[in-house]
Amino acid sequence: MVRAVPQRIMTDRDESCRLFRPAARIWRGQGDDERERAPVGTWGPGNFDDDAAADHLSRLTDQLVTEVAEAMSGDPVGIEPDEYWGVAVPANLELLAVLARTDHVGVLLPEVATIEAWKSDYLAVWDSTVDGLGPSPEFRAARRAVLVRTFDDLAELRRLADAG
């Protein structure tokens, strides 16, 4: 049985990008007749060790990235700290980071430059509006640190993926 290591983190959303490198093949069918056997892209027993699971994971992570991209390209009011996307954007980014750390095939991550642009834009809105909500200085500082870490962690995961 030939075994190749699957690519662990997707780095491109381009349609021409392959989701993973060739995986070990498990054959269905009986006998030695080649016509009775069909290859299945499965490389292990885990829930995510299969082409279909990797495709599913790439769809889920693409949805998270798309939601963030749409929120970040929309009206800045939508990402203020007391608005839905003001909370959901960092939540989506943290979910992406959690999924990327699992090392499953199919995780889609945005480019580092995109993450850094989102960070700059998001924090500009946050910094200009959060004081209107009356947080304590301690909460404000702690929350901002969490937001910075959220963007930075995801960017670092993408850098690691790019480095191979």
C-alpha positions in Angstrom: 0.0 0.0 0.0 1.4 3.4 -1.0 1.0 6.1 1.7 1.5 9.8 1.2 1.1 12.4 3.9 -1.9 14.6 3.2 -1.6 18.3 3.1 -2.8 19.5 6.4 -3.9 23.1 6.0 -5.4 24.6 2.8 -3.7 27.7 1.8 -5.6 28.7 -1.4 -9.3 29.0 -2.1 -8.6 28.9 -5.8 -10.6 26.2 -7.7 -7.4 24.9 -9.3 -5.9 24.1 -5.9 -6.0 20.4 -5.0 -7.4 19.8 -1.5 -4.8 17.3 -0.6 -1.9 15.2 -1.8 -2.5 11.6 -2.9 -3.5 9.6 0.1 -3.3 5.9 0.8 -5.9 4.0 -1.2 -8.3 1.6 0.2 -9.9 -0.7 -2.3 -13.5 -1.9 -2.4 -14.5 -5.0 -4.1 -13.6 -8.7 -4.1 -11.2 -10.7 -6.1 -8.3 -9.6 -8.2 -10.4 -8.2 -11.1 -9.5 -4.5 -11.5 -13.0 -3.7 -12.7 -14.4 -4.7 -9.4 -12.2 -2.4 -7.3 -12.8 1.4 -6.8 -10.3 3.6 -5.1 -11.5 5.6 -2.0 -9.4 8.5 -0.7 -9.1 7.3 2.8 -5.8 7.6 4.7 -6.7 6.6 8.2 -9.5 5.5 10.6 -10.3 9.0 11.9 -13.4 11.0 11.2 -11.4 13.4 9.1 -9.1 10.9 7.4 -11.1 10.8 4.2 -11.6 12.9 1.0 -15.3 13.6 1.7 -14.6 14.7 5.3 -11.8 17.0 4.0 -14.2 18.5 1.4 -16.8 19.0 4.2 -14.3 20.7 6.4 -13.1 23.0 3.6 -16.8 24.0 3.0 -17.2 24.8 6.7 -14.0 26.8 6.9 -14.8 28.6 3.6 -18.1 29.7 5.1 -16.4 31.1 8.2 -13.9 33.0 6.0 -16.6 34.3 3.7 -18.7 35.6 6.6 -15.7 37.5 7.9 -14.8 38.9 4.5 -18.4 40.1 3.9 -18.6 41.6 7.4 -15.2 43.3 7.0 -16.1 44.7 3.6 -19.5 46.0 4.7 -20.6 49.1 6.7 -18.2 49.5 9.6 -21.2 50.0 11.9 -21.8 46.3 11.5 -18.5 45.4 13.2 -18.9 47.7 16.2 -18.4 45.9 19.5 -22.1 45.8 20.3 -23.2 44.6 16.9 -23.6 40.9 15.8 -20.6 40.9 13.4 -18.5 42.8 16.0 -18.8 39.7 18.1 -19.0 37.0 15.3 -15.9 38.2 13.4 -13.4 37.3 16.1 -15.5 34.2 17.0 -15.2 33.0 13.4 -11.4 33.7 13.4 -11.0 31.8 16.6 -13.0 28.9 15.2 -10.7 28.9 12.2 -7.6 28.8 14.4 -9.0 25.9 16.5 -9.7 24.0 13.3 -6.3 24.7 11.9 -4.6 23.5 15.0 -6.3 20.1 14.6 -4.1 19.5 11.6 -7.0 18.0 9.6 -6.9 18.1 5.8 -9.2 20.7 4.3 -8.9 23.7 6.6 -9.0 26.9 4.5 -7.2 29.9 5.9 -7.1 33.4 4.4 -3.8 35.0 3.3 -1.7 36.7 6.0 -2.1 40.1 4.3 -5.9 39.7 4.4 -5.8 38.8 8.1 -3.6 41.8 8.9 -5.8 44.1 6.9 -8.9 42.8 8.8 -7.1 43.3 12.1 -6.2 46.9 11.3 -9.8 47.7 10.1 -11.5 45.8 12.9 -9.4 47.4 15.7 -9.8 50.9 14.2 -13.6 50.4 14.5 -13.3 48.8 17.9 -11.0 51.5 19.3 -13.2 54.3 18.0 -16.5 52.9 19.4 -15.9 50.7 22.5 -15.6 53.6 25.0 -19.2 54.6 24.1 -20.3 51.4 25.7 -18.7 52.3 29.1 -16.4 49.4 29.7 -14.0 49.5 32.7 -10.4 50.3 31.7 -9.4 46.8 32.8 -12.0 45.1 30.7 -11.2 47.4 27.7 -7.5 46.5 27.9 -8.2 42.8 28.4 -10.7 42.5 25.6 -8.4 44.4 23.2 -5.6 42.0 24.0 -7.8 39.1 23.3 -8.8 40.6 19.9 -5.2 41.3 19.0 -4.2 37.8 19.9 -7.1 36.3 17.9 -5.9 38.0 14.7 -2.2 37.4 15.4 -2.7 33.7 16.2 -4.6 33.1 12.9 -1.9 35.0 10.9 0.8 32.9 12.5 -1.1 29.6 11.7 -1.2 30.8 8.1 2.5 31.6 8.1 3.2 28.1 9.4 1.0 26.6 6.7 2.8 28.6 4.1 6.2 27.5 5.4 5.2 23.9 4.9 
